[in-house]
Amino acid sequence: MYLSSKRQGIRFSHQVGISLLEVMIAIFITAIGVLGAAAMQLSALKYTDSSRLTSQASFIVYDVIDRIRANADPAQLVQYEIANLDSAPSAANSVLTTDLIDFATAVATLPDGAGSIDVNGSQVTVEVNWSEGRAGGADDEGNVERGELVVTSQVSIDSLAAAP
């Protein structure tokens, strides 16, 4: 009987620490999985923010193009041209100046937002860009990545082209 209990004691002594090792490996694998899920969540948040800014810029650009199209008097069209947000009017005294002020105000809501409107005949090009620092990070030279949306549209029919 003494011999049998001694064998059991030896068998148990060889397995001491095996359970601890299994638990440590399980915790390590779980930690890697949790870190992977956290990294995916962080990437999803970054790209969601980038997508939100692109959508917002798209709404701004198409809004100003629709406003220009609604007020597309060929003689007045060239007055919509602005090189940057600083050249937007400061006081609204007409539909045109209200449109430009609203455009500049909306672009300014984008992070480090910038924009311009170029008029070439009845063709209008609206450009909006913004900082993608949160989502895009920086390029190789350390410059913050910028998002950009450029839309060119025909906004009116030229008076000469409309004549029979």
N, C-alpha and C positions, 0 to 999 in steps of 0.2 A: 504494500500500500504506500509506503514511503517513497518507493521508486516511481510509482505512477504520478504522485503529486509533484515530484521533482521534475519529471518530464514536462508536465503542464507548465510549471514555472519557467522552464527554459524556453518553451515555445512562446510564451507571452513576452519573455524578455527580448526575443529577436524582433518583435513587432513594435516595440516602443519607438515612437517618433514617426512611424509610417503615417498615421492618421494626421498628425500635424503637417507633414509634408504634403499630403493630399489637400488639406484645407488651404495651405499657402498657395499651391498651384491653382486651385479653384478661385481664390481671391485675386490672384494675378490675372487670370483669364477674364474674370468679371471686370476688373479695373480697366483692362485694355478695351473691352467692349463698351464700357461707360464713356471712356475718353473718346472713342470713335464716334459714339452717338453725340457727344457734346461738340465735337469738331464738325459733324454734319449739320447740327443745329446752328452753329455759328456761321457756316457757309450759307445756309439757307437764309439767315437773317441779313447777311451782307447782300446777297443777290436780290432779295425781296426789296431792300432799300434802293438798290440800283434800278430795279424795274419800276418802282414807284416814281423815282425821279424822271425816268424816261417817259413814263405815261404823263406825268405832270407837264413836262416840256412839250410833249405832243399836243396836249390840250391847249397850251399857251399859243403854240405856233398856229394850229388850225383855227383857234379863236380869232387871232389877229388877221389871218388871211380871209376868214369869213366877214370880218368887219370891213376890211378893205374892199372886198367884193361887193358888199352892200352899199358902199359909198364910192363906187368906182367911176367917178367922173374922170375921163381921160385927162382933162386939164388940171385936175386937182391931185391926180394919182402920184405924181412925183414928190409931193409934199409929205408923203408917208415915209420917205427914205430917211433913215437915221443910221449913222455909222456905229454908234454905241449907245448905251443907256444914258450916258451923260448928255447926249444931244437931244434927248426927249424933252418936249416942252414942260414947263413947270406949272402952267395954269391952263385950265380947260376952258376955252372960249368957243369951241366948235366941236362937231362930232369927230373930226379928224384929230384934234388935239386930245380929246377924251380917249380915243382909241389908242393913241401913242402913250399917253400917261398910264392907261390900264395895262398895256403891254409891258412897259418898263417896270411897273409895280409888281406884276405877276412874275417876271423874270427875276426880279430882285428877291423873290421868296425862295428861289433855288439856292443851294449852297454855292457861294462865290459865283452867282449867275451872271452871264453876259449875253448880250443879244444885239442883233442888227437887222435892219430891213433894207434891202436893195431893190430899187425899181428900175427896170429896163423896158421902156415902152409900156406895154400892158402886162408884162411878166414881172412877178414879184418873188424875190427870194428872201425867206426869213430864216435866220440862223440863231440858234440858242445853244449855249454851252454852259456847263456847270462842273463843279468839282466832284469827282468820284473817289475822293480820299478815303471815305469809309468803306466802300466796296472794292474799289480798284487798287487801292494802295498807291505805290509809287513805281515809276519806271526805273531803268538801270541807272539813270543819272540822278535819281532822288526827287524828280519832279512829280507832283501829284497828278494822277491820271484824271483826264477830263472827259465827260460825256458830251456828245455833240449831236444835234439834230438840225438838219438843213432841209428845207422844203421849198421847192420852186413851183409856182403855179401861175397860170394865165388867169387874171382876175377880171378883165373886161375885153370887150371886142373893140379894136381900134376903129375910130370913126371913119377912116379911109377904107378899111376893109369891109365895113358894113354897107358902104354906098354901092348901089347897083351899077 
